[in-house]
Amino acid sequence: MNSHELDFDNEFADILVGNERYASNFNESELTGVAREGLAVVTCMDSRIDPLALLGMLPGDVKILRNAGARVTEDVLRTLVLANHLLGVTPSVDHAAHGLPDGFSRGVRGSRCNL
């Protein structure tokens, strides 16, 4: 093994154990791919933020998209358009000043945006 290869058995052992524990206790299998509350949230990838707790929601209530600075990138926009048209969700943007054109967040915040 060269210095660029990962030894998954050792490097990620704690993560694999955590995943196994999560999977064995998973009780949300009845959830569908549709967000019960009809909302998609773009938020920061900051691990201190728990979007569900912040919004008073539960697993399955909202679609959550996370990235650095909650930026609405081309990929995020494409995902929001699909979520809106296929899953009936309304986009919401957290950290409104991050990565958006001037005035964009005011327009989204003030309406139920159909992208």
PyMOL commands that set and color helices and strands:
alter all, ss='L'
color gray80, all
select helices_A, chain A and resi 8-11+13-25+51-55+68-70+74-87+104-109
alter helices_A, ss='H'
color red, helices_A
select strands_A, chain A and resi 39-44+62-67+90-93
alter strands_A, ss='S'
color yellow, strands_A
deselect
rebuild
show_as cartoon
